[in-house]
Amino acid sequence: MGPARYGFIVYSVIFLIGCFLQGFSLNVEPRDVINLIETLNTSDGSTYKFTSGPNNNTLAIELDETVRHVALPERIVDQALTFLSQHTDITFLATVRQEIGNSGSIIAFSSNIIRFLEIESSGRKDEIRFHYTHDQQIQVETFPYRLADNQWHKLAISLSANHLVLLVDCSKIYERVIKTIDRTFTSGKLSLFLGQRNSQHALFRGSLYDVKIVTQAHGYLLQCPNQNTDCPTCAQYKDMEQKIEEMYSLYKNMSNKLLKAEERISGLEQCECSKSCYDNGTIHKEGEMWEKDKCTRCSCRNGSIHCGSVDCPLVKCSKPVYRDGTCCPFCLTNCYYSGQYFDHGQDFKPRVCVNCTCDNGKMICEQQDPEESCPKLNCPESERLQIQGECCPVCKGTNFCGLGHNCHINATCVNLATRYACQCQLGFQGDGIHCEDINECLAEGGKTGHHCHSNTKCVNTIGSYACQCSDGHNRLDAYSCEEIDECASGSHHCHANADCINIKGSYKCECSKGYQGDGVTKCEASCHGQCLNGGKCLAPNVCECRHGYIGPNCELDIDECGLGISACHGHSVCVNIPGWYRCDCLEGYHCNWPDNHYGSLCLDINECIGEGSGHTCHTSMECINMEGGYECACKPGTPCIQHCIFEEKEYGNSEKWFSTNDKCLQCSCMSGVTTCHKRNCDCMDPDVDLDCCPHCDLTAQCSHQEYPLYMQNGEQWSFQCQTCECLHGEVDCWPLECPNIICENIIQEPGDCCPRCIDDSPCTNLNLDAGGLDHSSDTCIYVGRTYRHGNSWLLDSDPCTTCDCIAGHICCSFNETCSEGVQLQKP
């Protein structure tokens, strides 16, 4: 290949790649912005008012009403969801001033109880929470930060693919990689709220300003224009990766084309410049045409020989001929006889017993002698017939059809006196020589129409027709059908939990009330609000709860600790967890093992040894370790001061005080030993501290997020794998803390909030006896009574709750159809 030609091809490749790389800018995506406050519908009765923004010359909305509905118009919701589904880079901006202690949502995409995407600030926990769904499961990212301080703050949460950045007051506070968020919602209709999760929960108290949804990378630049954007976002990086892969593919493709071009050019360089063709030792120039033989013509094109047959003209005669030495057929001379032209080879009979043939312009006729050319007849002359126009006589009753005929295959040959005739069969029409099918379905009645009745469809067949029954009909006769009632006859295919509905010509299946599905392959029981915590919907609005849960929707956790049905050892204390319980070592005990085996492995702590030991004895006294605690004894020969040293302060004997770190913790000193406990709550005392005894505040209640239940002030419960608390009439929820587990078989079934060991709860393991272990000696103790493995009894405090002794553990379940029981958790 010449250097110039090769350089041109290489330059072309570099030019193409350069053009491709022009799209490698980090600012190729146009920015779209929705200002949510500006798009609020002021005429829909929303309860908010305008106030001064952070600069006093701007407007913000103030939210302080307990009953409100600050929702964006439907067109804005659709636009925001389109942003979310079509852009991998999206940022949520808000300037907020939140009241101290308030917990509420700032922006929330929600559908009734479902949180699709939400930004929440908790003033109780001093957290910013980002709720989202991954594979239709609710997830939450928690960021410790105090936003609820009654001061203005700029808040930005930027999403780039699965990379999340949190900025407060233009400072990057947190940066995390989260699970891939669901960007489309398929379970109904979403609303977009400001300052609340839905119509009644997570009410934000304070002011909101400049709340926006922004597409494009680094969307927080609208709020903080001086932020550094040198590094690409996660979405931009992935886009660059894809473009590099495309560029590499382009490079490989161009390289392959270069190799092929080099091979082709190398071959061309070995050829002569003038194109010519070689045929049997003869050189033909480009464009030259020649005859290879009388019937084949060839040409030279682009150095290649192309040959084909000689084109022959059309002939206008019925019997063309070929002669030696010619390639094309031609016509011989025709004949003219009695005012009529005949082609060469054509026969005709001018009169009886005379046959003529045209032979290249000459008409040759021959006289036929009946005595010699006609077949011999085996009938007397009196039985012979002379057919007009025929040379040979025939016998009476001759089978003309048997002698040969040209009737159509769908015609019948009929013998006549002197000849045969062809008649098309029933269902066909024509002259008998040519017969075609009659489509009876085109007409109704008569000889050529159909006679199908109602509920049928005429279907044409060769030579006839058929009356096909319509769907859902049975045949009465060849022309009539009657409707089938598949529902009455039981010939339908509806699901067992579906209703069969007869309709004209068919039937339809609809799931019975309380069931949902297609009516044929599936009709599953439907429970309002779904069965939670791993429960199963057995019948309409009837949930079968896993052990450890009760309630119409298995929404309530059984407090095994409060009911006294735990199997915790005496050195441990029962701690209720969703669906089960755990046993924590008592103060003065500890366990060196990851699992304390229901407290049986809790060992005494020697508070008297080691630096920073746990005793509070005065320096004039000696610490003596006791089981689960310690004592302070006077040292011999020294003055004994029976004071306590606690939190770097000295307290006198029998003195009582409140901890400086926790005002709800009341401590007392007794002979050098400090004992602390939560202060007693006397709700009848008018001076009771409601911060320490929130349940004494009977003026504040909270409604459950999903069910018609009211929770008392200070009460906690589990909801959607979160711990929720009612405090001063407001609900705050935070992610459930899962305990650390160490075991070989870890499972997390649908409905489980936390992973657990497969044998953590014997109540969920119904095949304990299948493992070959003998549990006959295992016993359960409840309110002083002993039960053996397999025994059942009714709970004393609730006759609707049945308990079983399983492998030494008490497992209880609630009978939803019982009407005598009391709820295990305060409504």
C-alpha positions in Angstrom: 0.0 0.0 0.0 1.3 3.4 -0.9 2.1 5.7 2.1 -0.3 8.4 0.9 -3.2 6.0 0.7 -2.5 4.3 4.0 -2.1 7.8 5.7 -5.5 8.8 4.3 -7.2 5.8 5.9 -5.5 6.3 9.3 -6.5 9.9 9.2 -10.1 9.0 8.5 -10.2 6.7 11.6 -8.7 9.4 13.8 -11.2 11.9 12.4 -14.1 9.6 13.2 -12.9 8.9 16.7 -12.4 12.6 17.3 -15.9 13.4 16.1 -17.2 10.7 18.5 -15.3 12.1 21.4 -16.9 15.5 21.0 -19.8 14.2 23.1 -17.5 13.5 26.1 -18.4 16.7 27.8 -19.6 16.6 31.4 -22.3 19.2 30.7 -24.3 17.7 27.9 -27.6 17.2 29.7 -29.9 20.2 29.8 -31.1 21.2 33.3 -34.8 20.9 34.2 -36.2 22.4 37.3 -39.5 22.1 39.2 -40.1 24.8 41.8 -42.6 23.0 44.0 -43.7 26.0 46.1 -44.4 28.1 43.0 -46.6 25.3 41.6 -48.8 24.8 44.7 -52.5 25.3 44.0 -53.6 28.1 46.4 -57.2 27.5 45.6 -57.5 23.8 46.7 -57.9 24.6 50.4 -54.4 23.7 51.4 -53.6 24.9 54.9 -50.4 26.9 54.9 -49.5 30.6 54.9 -46.7 32.6 53.5 -43.9 34.0 55.7 -40.5 35.7 55.2 -37.7 33.5 53.9 -34.1 33.4 55.0 -33.3 36.8 53.4 -36.5 38.6 54.7 -37.1 39.7 51.1 -38.2 36.2 49.9 -41.4 34.3 50.6 -41.6 30.9 52.2 -44.5 28.8 53.4 -45.1 28.2 57.1 -46.6 24.9 58.3 -47.9 24.7 61.8 -51.5 23.3 61.4 -52.1 19.8 62.8 -54.7 19.1 60.0 -53.4 19.9 56.6 -53.1 18.7 53.0 -50.2 20.3 51.1 -50.1 18.3 47.9 -48.9 19.2 44.5 -51.2 19.2 41.5 -51.4 16.0 39.5 -49.6 17.4 36.5 -46.6 18.3 38.7 -46.6 14.9 40.2 -46.5 13.3 36.7 -43.7 15.7 35.7 -41.7 14.9 38.8 -42.1 11.1 38.3 -41.0 11.6 34.7 -37.9 13.3 35.9 -37.2 10.5 38.3 -37.7 7.7 35.7 -35.8 9.3 32.8 -32.8 10.9 34.6 -30.1 9.1 36.5 -28.9 12.4 38.0 -31.5 14.1 40.1 -31.3 16.5 43.1 -33.8 17.5 45.7 -33.3 21.0 47.1 -34.9 22.7 50.1 -34.2 25.6 52.5 -35.8 24.7 55.8 -36.4 26.1 59.3 -37.7 23.3 61.5 -38.9 23.6 65.0 -36.8 22.1 67.8 -37.9 18.5 68.6 -40.2 18.2 65.5 -40.0 15.1 63.3 -41.6 15.4 59.9 -41.3 14.9 56.1 -39.9 17.6 53.9 -40.7 16.0 50.5 -42.7 12.8 50.2 -43.9 10.7 47.2 -46.5 8.5 48.9 -49.6 6.4 48.2 -51.7 6.0 51.3 -49.3 4.0 53.6 -46.6 3.3 50.9 -43.6 5.5 51.0 -42.1 5.5 47.6 -39.5 8.2 48.2 -39.3 10.6 51.1 -36.9 13.0 52.8 -37.5 13.3 56.5 -35.9 15.1 59.4 -36.2 13.8 63.0 -35.7 16.4 65.7 -36.0 13.7 68.4 -33.2 11.5 67.0 -31.3 14.4 65.3 -31.3 12.5 62.0 -32.0 13.1 58.4 -33.6 10.1 56.8 -33.9 9.2 53.1 -36.7 6.6 52.5 -36.9 4.8 49.2 -37.9 1.5 47.7 -35.6 -1.1 46.2 -37.3 -4.0 44.4 -40.6 -2.7 45.9 -39.2 -3.1 49.5 -38.9 0.0 51.7 -35.3 1.0 52.5 -34.0 3.9 54.6 -30.7 5.6 54.9 -30.1 7.5 58.2 -27.7 10.4 58.5 -27.0 11.7 62.0 -27.4 15.5 61.9 -29.4 18.1 63.8 -31.5 20.0 61.3 -34.4 20.8 63.7 -32.8 23.8 65.5 -35.2 26.5 64.5 -32.5 28.0 62.2 -32.5 28.3 58.4 -30.5 25.5 56.6 -29.9 24.7 53.0 -30.5 21.0 52.4 -29.6 19.1 49.2 -29.8 15.4 48.5 -28.2 14.5 45.1 -28.8 11.1 43.5 -26.5 9.9 40.7 -27.5 6.3 39.9 -27.0 4.5 43.2 -24.6 7.2 44.6 -26.1 9.6 47.2 -24.6 12.9 48.4 -26.1 14.9 51.3 -25.2 18.6 51.6 -26.2 20.9 54.4 -25.5 24.6 54.1 -23.3 23.9 51.0 -21.1 21.5 52.9 -20.9 17.9 51.9 -21.9 16.0 55.1 -22.3 12.4 53.9 -21.6 10.4 50.7 -22.9 6.9 50.3 -23.5 4.1 47.8 -27.0 2.8 48.3 -29.1 0.1 46.7 -30.6 0.9 43.3 -33.8 2.9 43.9 -37.0 2.1 42.1 -37.7 4.9 39.7 -41.2 3.8 38.6 -44.2 3.1 40.7 -46.6 0.4 39.6 -48.8 -0.2 42.7 -51.3 2.6 42.2 -51.3 6.3 42.2 -48.8 8.5 43.9 -49.2 11.9 45.5 -46.4 14.5 46.1 -46.6 16.2 49.5 -44.7 19.1 51.0 -44.1 19.1 54.8 -46.0 15.8 55.4 -45.8 12.1 54.4 -49.6 11.9 53.7 -52.7 13.5 55.0 -52.1 12.8 58.7 -48.6 11.6 59.4 -45.0 13.0 59.7 -46.2 16.6 59.8 -43.3 19.0 59.4 -43.5 22.1 61.7 -41.6 25.1 60.5 -41.0 26.9 57.2 -40.0 25.7 53.7 -38.4 27.8 51.0 -37.0 27.2 47.6 -38.0 23.6 47.4 -37.0 22.2 44.0 -36.4 19.0 42.0 -33.5 19.4 39.6 -32.2 17.2 36.8 -28.6 17.2 35.6 -25.4 16.3 37.4 -24.4 18.5 40.3 -28.0 19.9 40.7 -27.0 21.4 44.0 -25.2 24.1 42.1 -28.5 26.0 41.9 -28.3 26.3 45.7 -24.5 26.4 46.1 -22.9 27.7 42.9 -19.4 27.7 44.3 -19.3 24.0 44.9 -16.5 22.0 43.2 -17.7 20.0 40.2 -14.3 18.8 38.8 -15.1 15.2 39.3 -17.9 13.5 37.3 -20.9 12.1 39.0 -21.6 8.4 39.2 -24.0 8.6 36.3 -21.6 10.6 34.2 -18.9 8.1 35.0 -21.1 5.2 33.9 -22.0 7.2 30.8 -18.3 7.7 30.0 -17.7 3.9 30.6 -20.4 3.2 28.0 -19.0 5.6 25.5 -15.5 4.2 25.9 -16.9 0.8 25.3 -18.7 2.1 22.2 -15.5 3.8 21.1 -13.5 0.6 21.6 -16.1 -1.3 19.5 -15.8 1.4 16.8 -12.0 1.1 16.9 -12.1 -2.7 16.5 -14.6 -2.4 13.6 -12.4 0.2 11.9 -9.3 -2.0 12.5 -11.0 -4.9 10.8 -12.0 -2.8 7.9 -8.5 -1.5 7.6 -7.1 -5.0 7.4 -9.6 -5.9 4.7 -8.7 -2.7 2.8 -5.0 -3.5 3.0 -5.6 -7.0 1.7 -7.7 -5.7 -1.2 -5.2 -2.9 -2.1 -2.4 -5.4 -1.9 -4.2 -7.6 -4.4 -5.0 -4.7 -6.7 -1.4 -3.5 -6.7 -0.4 -6.8 -8.3 -2.9 -6.4 -11.2 -2.3 -4.5 -14.4 -3.8 -1.1 -14.7 -5.8 -1.9 -17.9 -8.7 -4.2 -17.2 -9.1 -7.1 -19.7 -10.5 -10.6 -19.8 -8.9 -13.8 -20.9 -11.0 -16.5 -22.6 -9.5 -19.6 -24.1 -6.3 -17.8 -24.9 -8.0 -14.8 -26.3 -7.8 -11.4 -24.7 -10.9 -9.3 -24.7 -10.9 -5.6 -23.8 -13.1 -4.0 -21.2 -16.6 -3.6 -22.5 -16.1 -6.0 -25.5 -18.9 -8.5 -26.4 -18.5 -11.7 -28.3 -20.3 -15.0 -29.1 -18.8 -18.0 -27.4 -21.1 -20.2 -29.5 -24.2 -19.6 -31.6 -26.4 -19.7 -28.5 -24.1 -18.0 -25.9 -23.1 -14.3 -25.8 -20.3 -13.0 -23.4 -19.0 -9.6 -22.3 -16.0 -8.3 -20.4 -16.9 -6.1 -17.4 -14.5 -4.9 -14.7 -12.0 -7.6 -15.7 -14.6 -10.4 -15.4 -16.3 -12.5 -18.1 -20.1 -12.5 -18.0 -22.0 -15.0 -20.3 -25.6 -15.7 -20.9 -28.0 -17.2 -23.5 -28.9 -15.3 -26.7 -32.2 -13.5 -26.3 -34.8 -15.0 -28.6 -37.8 -13.0 -30.0 -41.3 -14.0 -29.2 -43.0 -16.3 -31.7 -46.7 -16.0 -32.7 -47.7 -19.5 -33.6 -49.0 -22.5 -31.7 -46.4 -25.0 -32.9 -42.9 -23.3 -33.3 -40.0 -25.5 -34.5 -36.2 -25.7 -34.0 -33.8 -26.5 -36.7 -30.1 -27.5 -36.5 -27.7 -24.6 -36.3 -30.3 -22.3 -34.8 -30.7 -21.3 -31.1 -34.2 -19.8 -31.3 -37.6 -21.4 -32.3 -39.4 -19.9 -35.3 -42.7 -20.3 -37.1 -43.2 -22.1 -40.4 -45.6 -20.8 -43.0 -49.3 -21.1 -42.2 -52.1 -22.3 -44.5 -55.2 -20.6 -45.9 -58.2 -22.8 -46.6 -61.8 -22.0 -47.2 -61.3 -18.5 -45.9 -59.5 -19.5 -42.7 -55.9 -19.5 -41.6 -54.3 -22.6 -40.0 -50.9 -22.8 -38.3 -48.3 -25.3 -39.3 -49.2 -28.7 -37.9 -52.8 -27.8 -37.2 -55.5 -30.5 -38.1 -59.1 -30.1 -39.1 -61.9 -32.1 -40.9 -63.4 -30.2 -43.8 -66.0 -32.9 -44.3 -66.8 -36.4 -43.1 -64.0 -39.0 -43.5 -61.5 -36.3 -44.7 -58.5 -35.2 -42.4 -56.4 -32.2 -43.4 -53.1 -31.0 -41.9 -51.2 -27.7 -42.5 -47.5 -28.4 -43.4 -45.4 -25.3 -43.9 -47.9 -23.5 -46.0 -49.3 -26.5 -47.8 -52.6 -28.1 -46.8 -52.3 -31.9 -47.1 -55.7 -33.8 -46.9 -56.4 -37.5 -46.8 -59.6 -39.4 -47.5 -60.5 -42.0 -44.7 -62.0 -45.3 -45.9 -64.5 -46.4 -43.2 -64.1 -50.1 -44.2 -60.4 -50.0 -43.4 -59.9 -47.3 -40.7 -63.1 -47.7 -38.6 -63.1 -50.3 -35.8 -65.1 -53.6 -36.5 -68.5 -53.6 -34.8 -70.0 -56.7 -33.2 -73.6 -55.6 -33.8 -75.9 -56.2 -36.8 -76.3 -53.3 -39.2 -79.8 -52.8 -38.0 -78.4 -51.9 -34.5 -75.8 -49.5 -35.9 -76.0 -45.7 -35.8 -74.3 -43.2 -38.1 -73.5 -40.1 -36.1 -73.7 -36.9 -38.0 -70.3 -35.5 -38.7 -68.5 -38.7 -37.7 -66.9 -41.1 -40.3 -67.3 -44.3 -38.3 -70.7 -45.8 -37.2 -71.3 -47.0 -33.7 -73.6 -49.7 -32.1 -76.7 -48.6 -30.3 -76.1 -48.4 -26.5 -72.3 -47.7 -26.9 -70.6 -46.6 -23.6 -69.1 -43.4 -24.9 -67.8 -42.5 -21.4 -66.0 -45.8 -21.2 -64.3 -45.2 -24.5 -62.7 -42.0 -23.0 -63.8 -38.5 -22.2 -62.4 -35.2 -21.2 -64.9 -34.4 -18.4 -63.5 -32.4 -15.4 -62.6 -34.4 -12.3 -65.5 -32.8 -10.4 -67.9 -33.5 -13.3 -70.0 -36.6 -14.2 -69.8 -38.2 -17.7 -73.3 -39.0 -19.0 -73.8 -41.4 -22.0 -76.3 -40.1 -24.6 -77.6 -41.9 -27.7 -74.8 -40.9 -30.0 -72.2 -39.3 -27.7 -71.4 -38.4 -24.1 -72.0 -35.2 -22.1 -70.2 -33.7 -19.1 -72.2 -32.4 -16.2 -70.6 -30.6 -13.2 -71.4 -32.3 -9.9 -73.5 -30.8 -7.1 -71.6 -28.0 -5.5 -69.8 -27.1 -8.7 -70.6 -25.0 -11.7 -69.3 -24.9 -15.3 -69.6 -26.6 -18.7 -68.5 -30.0 -17.4 -65.1 -29.7 -19.1 -64.2 -27.0 -16.6 -65.9 -27.0 -13.2 -65.3 -24.7 -10.2 -66.5 -24.8 -6.6 -69.6 -22.9 -5.7 -69.2 -20.9 -2.5 -72.6 -21.5 -0.9 -71.8 -19.2 2.0 -72.1 -16.2 -0.3 -75.9 -16.7 -0.7 -78.6 -17.9 1.6 -81.2 -20.5 0.4 -81.8 -21.9 -3.1 -79.7 -24.5 -5.0 -76.5 -22.5 -4.7 -77.0 -20.9 -1.2 -76.5 -22.3 2.3 -79.2 -23.3 4.7 -77.4 -22.7 8.1 -79.6 -21.5 11.0 -78.8 -19.0 13.8 -76.0 -19.7 16.2 -74.0 -21.2 13.3 -71.4 -20.0 10.8 -71.3 -21.2 7.2 -67.9 -22.6 6.3 -67.4 -23.3 2.6 -65.8 -26.7 1.6 -64.9 -28.2 -1.8 -68.2 -29.1 -3.4 -70.3 -28.3 -0.3 -70.4 -26.4 3.0 -70.7 -26.9 6.7 -72.7 -25.2 9.4 -70.1 -24.6 12.2 -71.5 -24.0 15.7 -70.6 -20.7 17.3 -68.5 -20.8 20.4 -70.5 -22.0 23.4 -73.1 -23.9 21.4 -73.8 -27.6 20.9 -75.0 -29.1 17.6 -78.6 -30.1 17.2 -78.4 -31.3 13.5 -76.4 -30.5 10.4 -77.9 -27.0 10.2 -78.8 -25.9 13.8 -77.0 -25.4 17.2 -78.2 -24.5 20.7 -76.4 -22.4 23.3 -74.4 -24.2 26.1 -74.7 -23.0 29.7 -71.2 -23.9 30.8 -71.9 -22.7 34.3 -74.9 -24.9 34.9 -73.3 -28.0 33.2 -70.0 -27.6 35.1 -68.0 -27.6 31.8 -66.3 -24.2 32.6 -62.7 -23.8 33.7 -63.2 -21.1 36.4 -61.0 -21.2 39.5 -62.5 -22.8 42.6 -62.7 -19.4 44.3 -64.3 -17.7 41.2 -67.9 -17.3 40.1 -69.0 -18.5 36.6 -71.2 -16.1 34.7 -72.9 -17.3 31.6 -72.9 -15.0 28.6 -74.1 -15.4 25.0 -72.0 -18.0 23.4 -69.5 -18.3 26.2 -68.9 -17.6 29.9 -66.7 -15.5 32.0 -64.9 -16.1 35.3 -64.8 -13.5 38.1 -63.0 -14.0 41.4 -65.5 -14.2 44.2 -65.8 -11.4 46.7 -62.7 -11.2 48.8 -60.5 -12.8 46.2 -58.4 -11.3 43.4 -56.9 -12.7 40.2 -57.8 -13.6 36.6 -60.6 -15.9 37.7 -59.2 -18.8 35.8 -55.7 -19.7 36.9 -55.6 -17.6 40.1 -58.0 -16.3 42.7 -56.1 -15.5 45.8 -57.7 -14.4 49.1 -57.4 -10.7 49.6 -56.8 -9.1 53.0 -57.4 -5.4 53.5 -54.0 -3.8 54.1 -52.2 -7.1 53.4 -50.9 -9.5 56.0 -47.8 -8.1 57.6 -44.8 -9.6 59.3 -44.8 -12.8 57.2 -48.5 -13.5 57.7 -50.5 -15.3 55.1 -54.0 -14.4 53.8 -56.0 -17.6 54.1 -59.5 -16.3 53.4 -61.0 -12.9 52.6 -59.7 -10.5 55.4 -58.5 -13.5 57.4 -54.7 -13.5 58.1 -52.8 -16.4 59.5 -50.1 -14.8 61.6 -46.6 -16.2 62.3 -45.9 -17.0 65.9 -45.1 -13.9 67.7 -47.7 -11.6 65.9 -51.4 -11.0 66.3 -53.9 -8.5 65.0 -56.3 -8.5 62.0 -53.3 -7.9 59.7 -50.6 -9.4 62.0 -49.5 -5.9 62.7 -49.1 -6.3 66.5 -46.2 -7.9 68.2 -46.8 -10.3 71.1 -44.8 -9.0 74.1 -43.5 -12.3 75.4 -41.7 -10.4 78.2 -44.8 -8.6 79.4 -46.9 -11.8 79.3 -44.2 -13.7 81.3 -43.9 -16.5 78.7 -40.2 -16.1 78.0 -37.6 -18.7 78.8 -34.9 -16.3 80.0 -32.5 -17.5 82.7 -32.5 -15.9 86.1 -29.3 -14.0 85.3 -30.9 -12.3 82.3 -33.8 -10.0 81.5 -36.3 -10.5 78.7 -36.2 -7.8 75.9 -39.0 -7.9 73.5 -38.1 -7.8 69.8 -40.5 -8.1 66.8 -41.8 -11.6 66.5 -39.7 -13.0 69.4 -37.6 -11.9 72.3 -34.0 -12.0 73.5 -32.4 -12.4 76.9 -29.9 -9.7 77.9 -27.6 -10.3 80.8 -28.7 -8.4 84.0 -26.6 -5.6 85.4 -23.6 -7.3 87.1 -23.5 -10.1 84.5 -22.0 -10.4 81.1 -21.5 -13.1 78.4 -18.3 -13.6 76.4 -20.2 -15.6 73.8 -22.1 -14.1 70.8 -25.2 -16.1 71.9 -25.9 -16.3 75.7 -28.4 -19.2 75.2 -31.4 -17.4 76.7 -29.2 -16.0 79.5 -27.9 -19.3 80.8 -24.3 -18.2 79.8 -24.5 -14.9 81.7 -21.5 -14.8 84.1 -20.9 -12.6 87.1 -18.9 -9.4 86.5 -16.2 -8.7 89.1 -16.7 -5.0 89.5 -13.8 -4.8 92.0 -10.9 -5.5 89.6 -9.4 -3.6 86.7 -9.0 0.1 85.9 -12.3 1.9 85.6 -14.0 -0.8 87.6 -17.7 -0.6 88.0 -17.9 -0.2 91.8 -18.6 3.2 93.6 -17.0 2.4 97.0 -15.3 5.3 98.8 -11.5 5.1 98.9 -11.7 4.3 102.6 -13.7 1.2 101.8 -12.8 -2.1 100.1 -14.8 -3.6 97.2 -15.9 -7.2 97.7 -17.3 -9.0 94.7 -20.7 -10.7 95.1 -22.8 -12.8 92.7 -24.3 -10.2 90.4 -23.0 -7.3 92.3 -20.6 -6.1 95.0 -20.3 -4.8 98.6 -18.2 -2.1 100.2 -16.5 -3.1 103.5 -14.5 -0.8 105.8 -10.8 -1.2 105.7 -9.3 -2.3 109.0 -7.5 0.4 111.0 -8.8 3.3 108.9 -11.7 5.7 109.3 -14.6 4.4 107.3 -16.6 6.8 105.2 -19.6 5.0 103.6 -20.0 7.4 100.8 -20.4 6.7 97.0 -18.2 8.0 94.2 -20.5 8.3 91.1 -19.9 10.3 87.9 -16.9 11.9 89.6 -19.0 13.2 92.5 -19.2 12.1 96.1 -22.6 11.3 97.6 -23.4 10.6 101.2 -24.8 7.4 102.6 -28.6 7.0 102.0 -28.5 10.1 99.8 -30.7 10.1 96.7 -30.1 12.1 93.5 -30.9 12.3 89.8 -28.1 11.5 87.3 -26.6 14.5 85.6 -26.5 12.5 82.3 -30.2 11.4 82.5 -32.7 13.3 84.5 -35.0 10.3 84.4 -32.5 8.1 86.2 -32.8 8.2 90.0 -29.8 6.9 92.0 -29.2 6.2 95.7 -26.1 5.5 97.9 -26.2 2.7 100.4 -23.0 1.9 102.3 -20.9 2.8 99.2 -22.9 0.9 96.7 -24.8 3.1 94.1 -28.0 1.8 92.7 -29.8 3.5 89.8 -33.2 2.9 88.3 -35.7 4.8 86.1 -37.7 7.2 88.3 -41.1 5.9 89.4 -44.0 7.4 87.5 -47.0 8.3 89.5 -49.5 9.5 86.9 -51.8 10.7 89.7 -49.1 13.2 90.8 -49.9 16.6 89.2 -46.2 17.4 89.2 -45.2 14.3 87.4 -42.4 14.9 84.8 -44.0 14.0 81.5 -40.5 13.9 79.8 -39.7 10.9 82.0 -43.2 9.5 82.1 -44.7 10.3 78.7 -47.4 7.7 79.2 -48.9 9.8 81.9 -49.8 12.5 79.4 -53.3 11.3 78.5 -54.0 14.4 76.5 -51.9 13.3 73.6 -52.5 10.2 71.4 -51.2 9.1 68.0 -53.0 7.2 65.3 -51.4 4.2 63.8 -50.0 4.7 60.3 -52.3 2.1 58.7 -54.9 0.7 61.1 -57.7 2.3 63.2 -55.6 2.1 66.4 -54.6 4.8 68.8 -51.2 4.7 70.6 -50.7 6.3 74.0 -48.1 9.0 74.6 -44.7 7.3 75.1 -45.8 4.0 73.6 -43.6 2.3 71.0 -44.5 -0.2 68.3 -43.0 -1.8 65.2 -44.1 -0.7 61.7 -42.5 -1.6 58.4 -39.3 -2.8 60.1 -39.1 0.5 62.1 -39.4 1.3 65.7 -42.1 4.0 66.1 -42.9 6.1 69.1 -45.8 8.4 70.0 -44.6 11.5 71.8 -46.7 14.6 72.4 -49.1 13.5 69.7 -46.5 13.0 67.0 -45.1 9.8 65.6 -41.4 9.3 64.9 -40.0 6.1 63.4 -36.4 5.0 63.1 -34.8 1.9 61.6 -35.1 -1.2 63.7 -31.8 -2.1 65.3 -31.1 -5.7 64.4 -29.0 -7.7 66.9 -25.7 -9.2 65.9 -26.1 -12.9 65.2 -23.4 -15.6 64.8 -24.6 -19.0 63.6 -24.2 -21.3 60.6 -27.7 -21.1 59.2 -28.9 -17.5 58.9 -32.3 -16.9 57.2 -34.4 -13.9 56.5 -37.9 -14.9 55.3 -40.4 -12.6 53.7 -41.8 -10.5 56.5 -38.7 -10.7 58.7 -37.2 -7.4 59.5 -33.9 -8.8 60.6 -31.9 -11.9 59.7 -32.0 -14.6 62.3 -30.6 -18.0 63.1 -32.8 -20.8 61.7 -33.3 -22.1 65.3 -33.7 -18.7 67.0 -37.4 -19.2 67.5 -38.6 -22.8 68.0 -42.1 -21.5 67.5 -41.4 -21.1 63.8 -39.7 -24.5 63.5 -42.6 -27.0 63.4 -40.5 -30.0 62.6 -38.4 -30.1 65.8 -39.3 -33.8 66.3 -38.1 -34.7 62.8 -34.5 -34.1 63.7 -34.3 -37.2 65.9 -34.0 -35.1 69.1 -35.9 -36.2 72.2 -37.9 -33.3 73.7 -40.0 -35.4 76.0 -38.1 -34.1 79.1 -38.4 -30.4 78.1 -40.8 -28.4 80.2 -42.2 -24.9 80.3 -43.2 -23.0 83.4 -45.9 -20.4 83.3 -47.2 -18.6 86.4 -46.0 -21.5 88.6 -47.5 -24.2 86.5 -45.3 -26.8 84.6 -46.2 -28.0 81.1 -44.4 -30.7 79.1 -43.3 -30.5 75.5 -46.5 -30.6 73.3 -48.9 -29.4 76.0 -51.4 -26.6 75.1 -53.3 -24.2 77.3 -55.2 -20.9 77.2 -53.4 -17.8 78.4 -54.7 -16.6 81.8 -54.9 -13.0 80.7 -56.5 -13.7 77.4 -58.8 -16.7 76.7 -58.5 -16.1 73.0 -54.7 -16.8 73.0 -53.6 -20.4 72.9 -50.1 -21.3 74.1 -48.0 -24.4 73.4 -44.9 -25.8 75.0 -42.4 -26.5 72.3 -38.9 -27.7 73.2 -39.0 -25.8 76.5 -40.3 -22.6 75.0 -43.8 -21.1 75.2 -45.3 -20.2 71.9 -48.7 -18.4 71.7 -51.1 -17.7 68.9 -54.2 -15.5 68.8 -57.6 -16.8 67.6 -59.0 -14.0 65.5 -62.6 -15.5 65.5 -62.7 -15.4 69.3 -64.9 -12.7 70.8 -64.0 -13.0 74.5 -60.4 -12.0 74.4 -58.6 -8.8 75.2 -55.9 -7.3 73.0 -52.3 -8.1 74.0 -51.2 -4.6 73.0 -53.0 -1.4 74.0 -55.1 -0.1 71.2 
